[in-house]
């Protein structure tokens, strides 16, 4: 049975959310990045947590 394990969901969530998004080109960068790997801009923002809706 492949039920959705809440613990697993947390890990997946963290992996998805733990990224930085470039404000200029929208590329995803690693959380440790200070500059965009695509356009070299330092205008990065952390990806916001999405509120779960039922
Ligand atoms: Zn960029």
mmCIF file of the protein (N, C-alpha, C, O) and its ligand, coordinates in Angstrom:
data_MODEL
# 
_entry.id   MODEL 
# 
loop_
_entity.id 
_entity.type 
_entity.pdbx_number_of_molecules 
1 polymer     1 
2 non-polymer 1 
# 
_entity_poly.entity_id                      1 
_entity_poly.type                           'polypeptide(L)' 
_entity_poly.nstd_linkage                   no 
_entity_poly.nstd_monomer                   no 
_entity_poly.pdbx_seq_one_letter_code       
;(UNK)(UNK)(UNK)(UNK)(UNK)(UNK)(UNK)(UNK)(UNK)(UNK)(UNK)(UNK)(UNK)(UNK)(UNK)(UNK)
(UNK)(UNK)(UNK)(UNK)(UNK)(UNK)(UNK)(UNK)(UNK)(UNK)(UNK)(UNK)(UNK)(UNK)(UNK)(UNK)
(UNK)(UNK)(UNK)(UNK)(UNK)(UNK)(UNK)(UNK)(UNK)(UNK)(UNK)(UNK)(UNK)(UNK)(UNK)(UNK)
(UNK)(UNK)(UNK)(UNK)(UNK)(UNK)
;
_entity_poly.pdbx_seq_one_letter_code_can   XXXXXXXXXXXXXXXXXXXXXXXXXXXXXXXXXXXXXXXXXXXXXXXXXXXXXX 
_entity_poly.pdbx_strand_id                 A 
# 
loop_
_entity_poly_seq.entity_id 
_entity_poly_seq.num 
_entity_poly_seq.mon_id 
_entity_poly_seq.hetero 
1 1  UNK n 
1 2  UNK n 
1 3  UNK n 
1 4  UNK n 
1 5  UNK n 
1 6  UNK n 
1 7  UNK n 
1 8  UNK n 
1 9  UNK n 
1 10 UNK n 
1 11 UNK n 
1 12 UNK n 
1 13 UNK n 
1 14 UNK n 
1 15 UNK n 
1 16 UNK n 
1 17 UNK n 
1 18 UNK n 
1 19 UNK n 
1 20 UNK n 
1 21 UNK n 
1 22 UNK n 
1 23 UNK n 
1 24 UNK n 
1 25 UNK n 
1 26 UNK n 
1 27 UNK n 
1 28 UNK n 
1 29 UNK n 
1 30 UNK n 
1 31 UNK n 
1 32 UNK n 
1 33 UNK n 
1 34 UNK n 
1 35 UNK n 
1 36 UNK n 
1 37 UNK n 
1 38 UNK n 
1 39 UNK n 
1 40 UNK n 
1 41 UNK n 
1 42 UNK n 
1 43 UNK n 
1 44 UNK n 
1 45 UNK n 
1 46 UNK n 
1 47 UNK n 
1 48 UNK n 
1 49 UNK n 
1 50 UNK n 
1 51 UNK n 
1 52 UNK n 
1 53 UNK n 
1 54 UNK n 
# 
loop_
_struct_asym.id 
_struct_asym.entity_id 
A 1 
B 2 
# 
loop_
_chem_comp.id 
_chem_comp.type 
_chem_comp.mon_nstd_flag 
UNK 'L-peptide linking' . 
ZN  non-polymer         . 
# 
_pdbx_entity_nonpoly.entity_id   2 
_pdbx_entity_nonpoly.name        ? 
_pdbx_entity_nonpoly.comp_id     ZN 
# 
_pdbx_nonpoly_scheme.asym_id         B 
_pdbx_nonpoly_scheme.entity_id       2 
_pdbx_nonpoly_scheme.mon_id          ZN 
_pdbx_nonpoly_scheme.ndb_seq_num     1 
_pdbx_nonpoly_scheme.pdb_seq_num     101 
_pdbx_nonpoly_scheme.auth_seq_num    101 
_pdbx_nonpoly_scheme.pdb_mon_id      ZN 
_pdbx_nonpoly_scheme.auth_mon_id     ZN 
_pdbx_nonpoly_scheme.pdb_strand_id   A 
_pdbx_nonpoly_scheme.pdb_ins_code    . 
# 
loop_
_atom_site.group_PDB 
_atom_site.id 
_atom_site.type_symbol 
_atom_site.label_atom_id 
_atom_site.label_alt_id 
_atom_site.label_comp_id 
_atom_site.label_asym_id 
_atom_site.label_entity_id 
_atom_site.label_seq_id 
_atom_site.pdbx_PDB_ins_code 
_atom_site.Cartn_x 
_atom_site.Cartn_y 
_atom_site.Cartn_z 
_atom_site.occupancy 
_atom_site.B_iso_or_equiv 
_atom_site.pdbx_formal_charge 
_atom_site.auth_seq_id 
_atom_site.auth_comp_id 
_atom_site.auth_asym_id 
_atom_site.auth_atom_id 
_atom_site.pdbx_PDB_model_num 
ATOM   1   N  N  . UNK A 1 1  ? 0.848  -1.201 0.000   1.00 0.00 ? 1   UNK A N  1 
ATOM   2   C  CA . UNK A 1 1  ? 0.000  0.000  0.000   1.00 0.00 ? 1   UNK A CA 1 
ATOM   3   C  C  . UNK A 1 1  ? 0.879  1.246  0.000   1.00 0.00 ? 1   UNK A C  1 
ATOM   4   O  O  . UNK A 1 1  ? 1.754  1.397  0.853   1.00 0.00 ? 1   UNK A O  1 
ATOM   5   N  N  . UNK A 1 2  ? 0.644  2.125  -0.950  1.00 0.00 ? 2   UNK A N  1 
ATOM   6   C  CA . UNK A 1 2  ? 1.482  3.325  -1.063  1.00 0.00 ? 2   UNK A CA 1 
ATOM   7   C  C  . UNK A 1 2  ? 0.747  4.528  -0.493  1.00 0.00 ? 2   UNK A C  1 
ATOM   8   O  O  . UNK A 1 2  ? 0.381  5.451  -1.220  1.00 0.00 ? 2   UNK A O  1 
ATOM   9   N  N  . UNK A 1 3  ? 0.542  4.503  0.792   1.00 0.00 ? 3   UNK A N  1 
ATOM   10  C  CA . UNK A 1 3  ? -0.098 5.650  1.436   1.00 0.00 ? 3   UNK A CA 1 
ATOM   11  C  C  . UNK A 1 3  ? 0.917  6.771  1.581   1.00 0.00 ? 3   UNK A C  1 
ATOM   12  O  O  . UNK A 1 3  ? 2.119  6.526  1.683   1.00 0.00 ? 3   UNK A O  1 
ATOM   13  N  N  . UNK A 1 4  ? 0.431  7.990  1.588   1.00 0.00 ? 4   UNK A N  1 
ATOM   14  C  CA . UNK A 1 4  ? 1.326  9.131  1.708   1.00 0.00 ? 4   UNK A CA 1 
ATOM   15  C  C  . UNK A 1 4  ? 1.759  9.301  3.157   1.00 0.00 ? 4   UNK A C  1 
ATOM   16  O  O  . UNK A 1 4  ? 0.972  9.660  4.033   1.00 0.00 ? 4   UNK A O  1 
ATOM   17  N  N  . UNK A 1 5  ? 3.017  9.034  3.367   1.00 0.00 ? 5   UNK A N  1 
ATOM   18  C  CA . UNK A 1 5  ? 3.580  9.141  4.705   1.00 0.00 ? 5   UNK A CA 1 
ATOM   19  C  C  . UNK A 1 5  ? 3.839  10.610 5.039   1.00 0.00 ? 5   UNK A C  1 
ATOM   20  O  O  . UNK A 1 5  ? 4.544  11.288 4.291   1.00 0.00 ? 5   UNK A O  1 
ATOM   21  N  N  . UNK A 1 6  ? 3.298  11.106 6.121   1.00 0.00 ? 6   UNK A N  1 
ATOM   22  C  CA . UNK A 1 6  ? 3.511  12.527 6.481   1.00 0.00 ? 6   UNK A CA 1 
ATOM   23  C  C  . UNK A 1 6  ? 4.983  12.871 6.634   1.00 0.00 ? 6   UNK A C  1 
ATOM   24  O  O  . UNK A 1 6  ? 5.403  13.978 6.297   1.00 0.00 ? 6   UNK A O  1 
ATOM   25  N  N  . UNK A 1 7  ? 5.755  11.943 7.135   1.00 0.00 ? 7   UNK A N  1 
ATOM   26  C  CA . UNK A 1 7  ? 7.192  12.196 7.289   1.00 0.00 ? 7   UNK A CA 1 
ATOM   27  C  C  . UNK A 1 7  ? 7.842  12.371 5.926   1.00 0.00 ? 7   UNK A C  1 
ATOM   28  O  O  . UNK A 1 7  ? 8.678  13.253 5.726   1.00 0.00 ? 7   UNK A O  1 
ATOM   29  N  N  . UNK A 1 8  ? 7.448  11.525 5.003   1.00 0.00 ? 8   UNK A N  1 
ATOM   30  C  CA . UNK A 1 8  ? 8.003  11.600 3.650   1.00 0.00 ? 8   UNK A CA 1 
ATOM   31  C  C  . UNK A 1 8  ? 7.595  12.908 2.990   1.00 0.00 ? 8   UNK A C  1 
ATOM   32  O  O  . UNK A 1 8  ? 8.388  13.542 2.294   1.00 0.00 ? 8   UNK A O  1 
ATOM   33  N  N  . UNK A 1 9  ? 6.360  13.297 3.216   1.00 0.00 ? 9   UNK A N  1 
ATOM   34  C  CA . UNK A 1 9  ? 5.877  14.545 2.633   1.00 0.00 ? 9   UNK A CA 1 
ATOM   35  C  C  . UNK A 1 9  ? 6.689  15.732 3.131   1.00 0.00 ? 9   UNK A C  1 
ATOM   36  O  O  . UNK A 1 9  ? 6.945  16.675 2.383   1.00 0.00 ? 9   UNK A O  1 
ATOM   37  N  N  . UNK A 1 10 ? 7.094  15.682 4.402   1.00 0.00 ? 10  UNK A N  1 
ATOM   38  C  CA . UNK A 1 10 ? 7.903  16.762 4.968   1.00 0.00 ? 10  UNK A CA 1 
ATOM   39  C  C  . UNK A 1 10 ? 9.228  16.863 4.243   1.00 0.00 ? 10  UNK A C  1 
ATOM   40  O  O  . UNK A 1 10 ? 9.696  17.954 3.921   1.00 0.00 ? 10  UNK A O  1 
ATOM   41  N  N  . UNK A 1 11 ? 9.824  15.711 3.991   1.00 0.00 ? 11  UNK A N  1 
ATOM   42  C  CA . UNK A 1 11 ? 11.125 15.696 3.316   1.00 0.00 ? 11  UNK A CA 1 
ATOM   43  C  C  . UNK A 1 11 ? 10.987 16.241 1.896   1.00 0.00 ? 11  UNK A C  1 
ATOM   44  O  O  . UNK A 1 11 ? 11.795 17.054 1.445   1.00 0.00 ? 11  UNK A O  1 
ATOM   45  N  N  . UNK A 1 12 ? 9.971  15.787 1.221   1.00 0.00 ? 12  UNK A N  1 
ATOM   46  C  CA . UNK A 1 12 ? 9.744  16.248 -0.150  1.00 0.00 ? 12  UNK A CA 1 
ATOM   47  C  C  . UNK A 1 12 ? 9.478  17.753 -0.155  1.00 0.00 ? 12  UNK A C  1 
ATOM   48  O  O  . UNK A 1 12 ? 10.004 18.488 -0.991  1.00 0.00 ? 12  UNK A O  1 
ATOM   49  N  N  . UNK A 1 13 ? 8.660  18.192 0.785   1.00 0.00 ? 13  UNK A N  1 
ATOM   50  C  CA . UNK A 1 13 ? 8.334  19.605 0.893   1.00 0.00 ? 13  UNK A CA 1 
ATOM   51  C  C  . UNK A 1 13 ? 9.601  20.438 1.085   1.00 0.00 ? 13  UNK A C  1 
ATOM   52  O  O  . UNK A 1 13 ? 9.809  21.445 0.408   1.00 0.00 ? 13  UNK A O  1 
ATOM   53  N  N  . UNK A 1 14 ? 10.430 20.002 2.007   1.00 0.00 ? 14  UNK A N  1 
ATOM   54  C  CA . UNK A 1 14 ? 11.656 20.736 2.277   1.00 0.00 ? 14  UNK A CA 1 
ATOM   55  C  C  . UNK A 1 14 ? 12.541 20.799 1.042   1.00 0.00 ? 14  UNK A C  1 
ATOM   56  O  O  . UNK A 1 14 ? 13.160 21.825 0.759   1.00 0.00 ? 14  UNK A O  1 
ATOM   57  N  N  . UNK A 1 15 ? 12.594 19.710 0.323   1.00 0.00 ? 15  UNK A N  1 
ATOM   58  C  CA . UNK A 1 15 ? 13.441 19.687 -0.874  1.00 0.00 ? 15  UNK A CA 1 
ATOM   59  C  C  . UNK A 1 15 ? 12.940 20.667 -1.921  1.00 0.00 ? 15  UNK A C  1 
ATOM   60  O  O  . UNK A 1 15 ? 13.722 21.330 -2.603  1.00 0.00 ? 15  UNK A O  1 
ATOM   61  N  N  . UNK A 1 16 ? 11.641 20.743 -2.032  1.00 0.00 ? 16  UNK A N  1 
ATOM   62  C  CA . UNK A 1 16 ? 11.062 21.625 -3.043  1.00 0.00 ? 16  UNK A CA 1 
ATOM   63  C  C  . UNK A 1 16 ? 11.177 23.078 -2.619  1.00 0.00 ? 16  UNK A C  1 
ATOM   64  O  O  . UNK A 1 16 ? 11.487 23.950 -3.430  1.00 0.00 ? 16  UNK A O  1 
ATOM   65  N  N  . UNK A 1 17 ? 10.922 23.334 -1.331  1.00 0.00 ? 17  UNK A N  1 
ATOM   66  C  CA . UNK A 1 17 ? 10.867 24.718 -0.864  1.00 0.00 ? 17  UNK A CA 1 
ATOM   67  C  C  . UNK A 1 17 ? 12.242 25.284 -0.554  1.00 0.00 ? 17  UNK A C  1 
ATOM   68  O  O  . UNK A 1 17 ? 12.426 26.500 -0.514  1.00 0.00 ? 17  UNK A O  1 
ATOM   69  N  N  . UNK A 1 18 ? 13.198 24.405 -0.336  1.00 0.00 ? 18  UNK A N  1 
ATOM   70  C  CA . UNK A 1 18 ? 14.516 24.867 0.063   1.00 0.00 ? 18  UNK A CA 1 
ATOM   71  C  C  . UNK A 1 18 ? 15.314 25.310 -1.162  1.00 0.00 ? 18  UNK A C  1 
ATOM   72  O  O  . UNK A 1 18 ? 16.358 24.742 -1.483  1.00 0.00 ? 18  UNK A O  1 
ATOM   73  N  N  . UNK A 1 19 ? 14.806 26.324 -1.827  1.00 0.00 ? 19  UNK A N  1 
ATOM   74  C  CA . UNK A 1 19 ? 15.467 26.828 -3.018  1.00 0.00 ? 19  UNK A CA 1 
ATOM   75  C  C  . UNK A 1 19 ? 15.324 28.329 -3.075  1.00 0.00 ? 19  UNK A C  1 
ATOM   76  O  O  . UNK A 1 19 ? 14.485 28.924 -2.399  1.00 0.00 ? 19  UNK A O  1 
ATOM   77  N  N  . UNK A 1 20 ? 16.154 28.917 -3.888  1.00 0.00 ? 20  UNK A N  1 
ATOM   78  C  CA . UNK A 1 20 ? 16.045 30.355 -4.099  1.00 0.00 ? 20  UNK A CA 1 
ATOM   79  C  C  . UNK A 1 20 ? 15.621 30.610 -5.539  1.00 0.00 ? 20  UNK A C  1 
ATOM   80  O  O  . UNK A 1 20 ? 16.075 29.942 -6.469  1.00 0.00 ? 20  UNK A O  1 
ATOM   81  N  N  . UNK A 1 21 ? 14.753 31.579 -5.697  1.00 0.00 ? 21  UNK A N  1 
ATOM   82  C  CA . UNK A 1 21 ? 14.256 31.892 -7.026  1.00 0.00 ? 21  UNK A CA 1 
ATOM   83  C  C  . UNK A 1 21 ? 14.802 33.249 -7.452  1.00 0.00 ? 21  UNK A C  1 
ATOM   84  O  O  . UNK A 1 21 ? 14.773 34.211 -6.684  1.00 0.00 ? 21  UNK A O  1 
ATOM   85  N  N  . UNK A 1 22 ? 15.292 33.313 -8.662  1.00 0.00 ? 22  UNK A N  1 
ATOM   86  C  CA . UNK A 1 22 ? 15.812 34.565 -9.191  1.00 0.00 ? 22  UNK A CA 1 
ATOM   87  C  C  . UNK A 1 22 ? 14.658 35.488 -9.542  1.00 0.00 ? 22  UNK A C  1 
ATOM   88  O  O  . UNK A 1 22 ? 13.697 35.086 -10.199 1.00 0.00 ? 22  UNK A O  1 
ATOM   89  N  N  . UNK A 1 23 ? 14.768 36.735 -9.092  1.00 0.00 ? 23  UNK A N  1 
ATOM   90  C  CA . UNK A 1 23 ? 13.696 37.684 -9.402  1.00 0.00 ? 23  UNK A CA 1 
ATOM   91  C  C  . UNK A 1 23 ? 13.779 38.150 -10.843 1.00 0.00 ? 23  UNK A C  1 
ATOM   92  O  O  . UNK A 1 23 ? 12.806 38.654 -11.403 1.00 0.00 ? 23  UNK A O  1 
ATOM   93  N  N  . UNK A 1 24 ? 14.920 37.983 -11.421 1.00 0.00 ? 24  UNK A N  1 
ATOM   94  C  CA . UNK A 1 24 ? 15.137 38.501 -12.766 1.00 0.00 ? 24  UNK A CA 1 
ATOM   95  C  C  . UNK A 1 24 ? 14.674 37.512 -13.829 1.00 0.00 ? 24  UNK A C  1 
ATOM   96  O  O  . UNK A 1 24 ? 13.909 37.861 -14.727 1.00 0.00 ? 24  UNK A O  1 
ATOM   97  N  N  . UNK A 1 25 ? 15.149 36.270 -13.715 1.00 0.00 ? 25  UNK A N  1 
ATOM   98  C  CA . UNK A 1 25 ? 14.819 35.307 -14.763 1.00 0.00 ? 25  UNK A CA 1 
ATOM   99  C  C  . UNK A 1 25 ? 13.973 34.151 -14.244 1.00 0.00 ? 25  UNK A C  1 
ATOM   100 O  O  . UNK A 1 25 ? 13.499 33.326 -15.025 1.00 0.00 ? 25  UNK A O  1 
ATOM   101 N  N  . UNK A 1 26 ? 13.784 34.088 -12.940 1.00 0.00 ? 26  UNK A N  1 
ATOM   102 C  CA . UNK A 1 26 ? 12.909 33.063 -12.391 1.00 0.00 ? 26  UNK A CA 1 
ATOM   103 C  C  . UNK A 1 26 ? 13.539 31.694 -12.263 1.00 0.00 ? 26  UNK A C  1 
ATOM   104 O  O  . UNK A 1 26 ? 12.838 30.714 -12.013 1.00 0.00 ? 26  UNK A O  1 
ATOM   105 N  N  . UNK A 1 27 ? 14.847 31.607 -12.428 1.00 0.00 ? 27  UNK A N  1 
ATOM   106 C  CA . UNK A 1 27 ? 15.517 30.320 -12.343 1.00 0.00 ? 27  UNK A CA 1 
ATOM   107 C  C  . UNK A 1 27 ? 15.637 29.877 -10.891 1.00 0.00 ? 27  UNK A C  1 
ATOM   108 O  O  . UNK A 1 27 ? 15.751 30.699 -9.982  1.00 0.00 ? 27  UNK A O  1 
ATOM   109 N  N  . UNK A 1 28 ? 15.611 28.565 -10.692 1.00 0.00 ? 28  UNK A N  1 
ATOM   110 C  CA . UNK A 1 28 ? 15.776 28.020 -9.353  1.00 0.00 ? 28  UNK A CA 1 
ATOM   111 C  C  . UNK A 1 28 ? 17.249 27.817 -9.068  1.00 0.00 ? 28  UNK A C  1 
ATOM   112 O  O  . UNK A 1 28 ? 18.000 27.301 -9.896  1.00 0.00 ? 28  UNK A O  1 
ATOM   113 N  N  . UNK A 1 29 ? 17.641 28.234 -7.878  1.00 0.00 ? 29  UNK A N  1 
ATOM   114 C  CA . UNK A 1 29 ? 19.038 28.093 -7.488  1.00 0.00 ? 29  UNK A CA 1 
ATOM   115 C  C  . UNK A 1 29 ? 19.118 27.354 -6.165  1.00 0.00 ? 29  UNK A C  1 
ATOM   116 O  O  . UNK A 1 29 ? 18.150 27.327 -5.405  1.00 0.00 ? 29  UNK A O  1 
ATOM   117 N  N  . UNK A 1 30 ? 20.262 26.756 -5.888  1.00 0.00 ? 30  UNK A N  1 
ATOM   118 C  CA . UNK A 1 30 ? 20.427 26.098 -4.597  1.00 0.00 ? 30  UNK A CA 1 
ATOM   119 C  C  . UNK A 1 30 ? 20.306 27.092 -3.455  1.00 0.00 ? 30  UNK A C  1 
ATOM   120 O  O  . UNK A 1 30 ? 20.604 28.274 -3.628  1.00 0.00 ? 30  UNK A O  1 
ATOM   121 N  N  . UNK A 1 31 ? 19.869 26.622 -2.277  1.00 0.00 ? 31  UNK A N  1 
ATOM   122 C  CA . UNK A 1 31 ? 19.646 27.536 -1.144  1.00 0.00 ? 31  UNK A CA 1 
ATOM   123 C  C  . UNK A 1 31 ? 20.920 28.263 -0.721  1.00 0.00 ? 31  UNK A C  1 
ATOM   124 O  O  . UNK A 1 31 ? 20.856 29.327 -0.104  1.00 0.00 ? 31  UNK A O  1 
ATOM   125 N  N  . UNK A 1 32 ? 22.057 27.700 -1.047  1.00 0.00 ? 32  UNK A N  1 
ATOM   126 C  CA . UNK A 1 32 ? 23.319 28.323 -0.638  1.00 0.00 ? 32  UNK A CA 1 
ATOM   127 C  C  . UNK A 1 32 ? 23.807 29.333 -1.663  1.00 0.00 ? 32  UNK A C  1 
ATOM   128 O  O  . UNK A 1 32 ? 24.809 30.014 -1.445  1.00 0.00 ? 32  UNK A O  1 
ATOM   129 N  N  . UNK A 1 33 ? 23.102 29.428 -2.774  1.00 0.00 ? 33  UNK A N  1 
ATOM   130 C  CA . UNK A 1 33 ? 23.552 30.313 -3.839  1.00 0.00 ? 33  UNK A CA 1 
ATOM   131 C  C  . UNK A 1 33 ? 23.374 31.774 -3.451  1.00 0.00 ? 33  UNK A C  1 
ATOM   132 O  O  . UNK A 1 33 ? 22.384 32.138 -2.815  1.00 0.00 ? 33  UNK A O  1 
ATOM   133 N  N  . UNK A 1 34 ? 24.320 32.597 -3.831  1.00 0.00 ? 34  UNK A N  1 
ATOM   134 C  CA . UNK A 1 34 ? 24.189 34.033 -3.599  1.00 0.00 ? 34  UNK A CA 1 
ATOM   135 C  C  . UNK A 1 34 ? 23.921 34.753 -4.908  1.00 0.00 ? 34  UNK A C  1 
ATOM   136 O  O  . UNK A 1 34 ? 23.473 35.899 -4.930  1.00 0.00 ? 34  UNK A O  1 
ATOM   137 N  N  . UNK A 1 35 ? 24.207 34.050 -6.002  1.00 0.00 ? 35  UNK A N  1 
ATOM   138 C  CA . UNK A 1 35 ? 23.961 34.622 -7.318  1.00 0.00 ? 35  UNK A CA 1 
ATOM   139 C  C  . UNK A 1 35 ? 23.229 33.610 -8.182  1.00 0.00 ? 35  UNK A C  1 
ATOM   140 O  O  . UNK A 1 35 ? 23.374 32.399 -8.011  1.00 0.00 ? 35  UNK A O  1 
ATOM   141 N  N  . UNK A 1 36 ? 22.454 34.123 -9.098  1.00 0.00 ? 36  UNK A N  1 
ATOM   142 C  CA . UNK A 1 36 ? 21.739 33.255 -10.022 1.00 0.00 ? 36  UNK A CA 1 
ATOM   143 C  C  . UNK A 1 36 ? 22.728 32.560 -10.941 1.00 0.00 ? 36  UNK A C  1 
ATOM   144 O  O  . UNK A 1 36 ? 23.650 33.184 -11.466 1.00 0.00 ? 36  UNK A O  1 
ATOM   145 N  N  . UNK A 1 37 ? 22.531 31.275 -11.127 1.00 0.00 ? 37  UNK A N  1 
ATOM   146 C  CA . UNK A 1 37 ? 23.457 30.522 -11.977 1.00 0.00 ? 37  UNK A CA 1 
ATOM   147 C  C  . UNK A 1 37 ? 23.161 30.756 -13.457 1.00 0.00 ? 37  UNK A C  1 
ATOM   148 O  O  . UNK A 1 37 ? 23.936 30.355 -14.325 1.00 0.00 ? 37  UNK A O  1 
ATOM   149 N  N  . UNK A 1 38 ? 22.051 31.400 -13.731 1.00 0.00 ? 38  UNK A N  1 
ATOM   150 C  CA . UNK A 1 38 ? 21.646 31.592 -15.113 1.00 0.00 ? 38  UNK A CA 1 
ATOM   151 C  C  . UNK A 1 38 ? 22.004 32.986 -15.610 1.00 0.00 ? 38  UNK A C  1 
ATOM   152 O  O  . UNK A 1 38 ? 22.619 33.141 -16.665 1.00 0.00 ? 38  UNK A O  1 
ATOM   153 N  N  . UNK A 1 39 ? 21.612 34.005 -14.834 1.00 0.00 ? 39  UNK A N  1 
ATOM   154 C  CA . UNK A 1 39 ? 21.839 35.366 -15.318 1.00 0.00 ? 39  UNK A CA 1 
ATOM   155 C  C  . UNK A 1 39 ? 22.824 36.129 -14.437 1.00 0.00 ? 39  UNK A C  1 
ATOM   156 O  O  . UNK A 1 39 ? 23.077 37.312 -14.662 1.00 0.00 ? 39  UNK A O  1 
ATOM   157 N  N  . UNK A 1 40 ? 23.377 35.449 -13.435 1.00 0.00 ? 40  UNK A N  1 
ATOM   158 C  CA . UNK A 1 40 ? 24.406 36.049 -12.575 1.00 0.00 ? 40  UNK A CA 1 
ATOM   159 C  C  . UNK A 1 40 ? 23.871 37.185 -11.720 1.00 0.00 ? 40  UNK A C  1 
ATOM   160 O  O  . UNK A 1 40 ? 24.654 37.945 -11.150 1.00 0.00 ? 40  UNK A O  1 
ATOM   161 N  N  . UNK A 1 41 ? 22.589 37.312 -11.622 1.00 0.00 ? 41  UNK A N  1 
ATOM   162 C  CA . UNK A 1 41 ? 22.021 38.366 -10.786 1.00 0.00 ? 41  UNK A CA 1 
ATOM   163 C  C  . UNK A 1 41 ? 22.049 37.927 -9.325  1.00 0.00 ? 41  UNK A C  1 
ATOM   164 O  O  . UNK A 1 41 ? 21.910 36.742 -9.024  1.00 0.00 ? 41  UNK A O  1 
ATOM   165 N  N  . UNK A 1 42 ? 22.230 38.890 -8.419  1.00 0.00 ? 42  UNK A N  1 
ATOM   166 C  CA . UNK A 1 42 ? 22.190 38.522 -7.003  1.00 0.00 ? 42  UNK A CA 1 
ATOM   167 C  C  . UNK A 1 42 ? 20.817 38.838 -6.418  1.00 0.00 ? 42  UNK A C  1 
ATOM   168 O  O  . UNK A 1 42 ? 20.635 38.863 -5.200  1.00 0.00 ? 42  UNK A O  1 
ATOM   169 N  N  . UNK A 1 43 ? 19.880 39.071 -7.284  1.00 0.00 ? 43  UNK A N  1 
ATOM   170 C  CA . UNK A 1 43 ? 18.523 39.378 -6.860  1.00 0.00 ? 43  UNK A CA 1 
ATOM   171 C  C  . UNK A 1 43 ? 17.734 38.079 -6.664  1.00 0.00 ? 43  UNK A C  1 
ATOM   172 O  O  . UNK A 1 43 ? 16.858 37.731 -7.455  1.00 0.00 ? 43  UNK A O  1 
ATOM   173 N  N  . UNK A 1 44 ? 18.075 37.387 -5.592  1.00 0.00 ? 44  UNK A N  1 
ATOM   174 C  CA . UNK A 1 44 ? 17.426 36.111 -5.318  1.00 0.00 ? 44  UNK A CA 1 
ATOM   175 C  C  . UNK A 1 44 ? 16.486 36.247 -4.130  1.00 0.00 ? 44  UNK A C  1 
ATOM   176 O  O  . UNK A 1 44 ? 16.711 37.044 -3.220  1.00 0.00 ? 44  UNK A O  1 
ATOM   177 N  N  . UNK A 1 45 ? 15.446 35.459 -4.164  1.00 0.00 ? 45  UNK A N  1 
ATOM   178 C  CA . UNK A 1 45 ? 14.538 35.422 -3.011  1.00 0.00 ? 45  UNK A CA 1 
ATOM   179 C  C  . UNK A 1 45 ? 14.283 33.969 -2.658  1.00 0.00 ? 45  UNK A C  1 
ATOM   180 O  O  . UNK A 1 45 ? 14.216 33.112 -3.539  1.00 0.00 ? 45  UNK A O  1 
ATOM   181 N  N  . UNK A 1 46 ? 14.139 33.690 -1.360  1.00 0.00 ? 46  UNK A N  1 
ATOM   182 C  CA . UNK A 1 46 ? 13.798 32.329 -0.966  1.00 0.00 ? 46  UNK A CA 1 
ATOM   183 C  C  . UNK A 1 46 ? 12.373 32.000 -1.372  1.00 0.00 ? 46  UNK A C  1 
ATOM   184 O  O  . UNK A 1 46 ? 11.488 32.855 -1.336  1.00 0.00 ? 46  UNK A O  1 
ATOM   185 N  N  . UNK A 1 47 ? 12.169 30.776 -1.752  1.00 0.00 ? 47  UNK A N  1 
ATOM   186 C  CA . UNK A 1 47 ? 10.838 30.382 -2.155  1.00 0.00 ? 47  UNK A CA 1 
ATOM   187 C  C  . UNK A 1 47 ? 9.942  30.304 -0.935  1.00 0.00 ? 47  UNK A C  1 
ATOM   188 O  O  . UNK A 1 47 ? 10.285 29.681 0.070   1.00 0.00 ? 47  UNK A O  1 
ATOM   189 N  N  . UNK A 1 48 ? 8.803  30.937 -1.037  1.00 0.00 ? 48  UNK A N  1 
ATOM   190 C  CA . UNK A 1 48 ? 7.920  31.000 0.127   1.00 0.00 ? 48  UNK A CA 1 
ATOM   191 C  C  . UNK A 1 48 ? 7.178  29.701 0.330   1.00 0.00 ? 48  UNK A C  1 
ATOM   192 O  O  . UNK A 1 48 ? 6.911  28.947 -0.605  1.00 0.00 ? 48  UNK A O  1 
ATOM   193 N  N  . UNK A 1 49 ? 6.861  29.474 1.561   1.00 0.00 ? 49  UNK A N  1 
ATOM   194 C  CA . UNK A 1 49 ? 6.130  28.265 1.895   1.00 0.00 ? 49  UNK A CA 1 
ATOM   195 C  C  . UNK A 1 49 ? 4.682  28.398 1.424   1.00 0.00 ? 49  UNK A C  1 
ATOM   196 O  O  . UNK A 1 49 ? 4.027  29.419 1.634   1.00 0.00 ? 49  UNK A O  1 
ATOM   197 N  N  . UNK A 1 50 ? 4.217  27.358 0.798   1.00 0.00 ? 50  UNK A N  1 
ATOM   198 C  CA . UNK A 1 50 ? 2.849  27.380 0.293   1.00 0.00 ? 50  UNK A CA 1 
ATOM   199 C  C  . UNK A 1 50 ? 1.911  26.817 1.350   1.00 0.00 ? 50  UNK A C  1 
ATOM   200 O  O  . UNK A 1 50 ? 2.166  25.759 1.924   1.00 0.00 ? 50  UNK A O  1 
ATOM   201 N  N  . UNK A 1 51 ? 0.847  27.522 1.595   1.00 0.00 ? 51  UNK A N  1 
ATOM   202 C  CA . UNK A 1 51 ? -0.124 27.056 2.578   1.00 0.00 ? 51  UNK A CA 1 
ATOM   203 C  C  . UNK A 1 51 ? -0.970 25.955 1.947   1.00 0.00 ? 51  UNK A C  1 
ATOM   204 O  O  . UNK A 1 51 ? -1.515 26.105 0.854   1.00 0.00 ? 51  UNK A O  1 
ATOM   205 N  N  . UNK A 1 52 ? -1.058 24.872 2.659   1.00 0.00 ? 52  UNK A N  1 
ATOM   206 C  CA . UNK A 1 52 ? -1.806 23.733 2.134   1.00 0.00 ? 52  UNK A CA 1 
ATOM   207 C  C  . UNK A 1 52 ? -3.300 24.010 2.200   1.00 0.00 ? 52  UNK A C  1 
ATOM   208 O  O  . UNK A 1 52 ? -3.826 24.443 3.226   1.00 0.00 ? 52  UNK A O  1 
ATOM   209 N  N  . UNK A 1 53 ? -3.964 23.754 1.092   1.00 0.00 ? 53  UNK A N  1 
ATOM   210 C  CA . UNK A 1 53 ? -5.416 23.946 1.059   1.00 0.00 ? 53  UNK A CA 1 
ATOM   211 C  C  . UNK A 1 53 ? -6.098 22.609 0.878   1.00 0.00 ? 53  UNK A C  1 
ATOM   212 O  O  . UNK A 1 53 ? -5.601 21.725 0.180   1.00 0.00 ? 53  UNK A O  1 
ATOM   213 N  N  . UNK A 1 54 ? -7.211 22.481 1.498   1.00 0.00 ? 54  UNK A N  1 
ATOM   214 C  CA . UNK A 1 54 ? -7.912 21.200 1.391   1.00 0.00 ? 54  UNK A CA 1 
ATOM   215 C  C  . UNK A 1 54 ? -8.844 21.183 0.176   1.00 0.00 ? 54  UNK A C  1 
ATOM   216 O  O  . UNK A 1 54 ? -9.516 20.182 -0.073  1.00 0.00 ? 54  UNK A O  1 
HETATM 217 ZN ZN . ZN  B 2 .  ? 18.520 34.790 -12.903 1.00 0.00 ? 101 ZN  A ZN 1 
# 
